[in-house]
Amino acid sequence: MGVTIYMASVSSSLEVKKNQERIFSVLSSKKIPFKAVDITQNSEDKDFMRKKAGNPKALPPQIFNGDAYCGDFAAFEEAIEMEKLEQFLKL
């Protein structure tokens, strides 16, 4: 199924936008294919993201591989720092 990033195209938070762009940039530079799912277009996607993340208030971006939850932006950054991105993404 591959890596899926649950994101928000409409957000008043500059931090959310920067975090999303950082994830897209890193994945693109490493040639890791991914799909972006915009939770602002479909509330079912937002509900799915929050349920799978195990947090009813989870905010984007959230990262999945298929139906497996990988983590949020902080976990993504930590995986990069520890040089364990592929492991984090369950590749």
Protein Blocks (a to p, Z undefined) as FASTA:
>chain_A
ZZcddddfbdfbfklmmmmmmmmmmmmmnopacddddfklomklmmmmmmmnopakbccd
dddehjbcfbdfklmmmmmmnopmmmmnoZZ
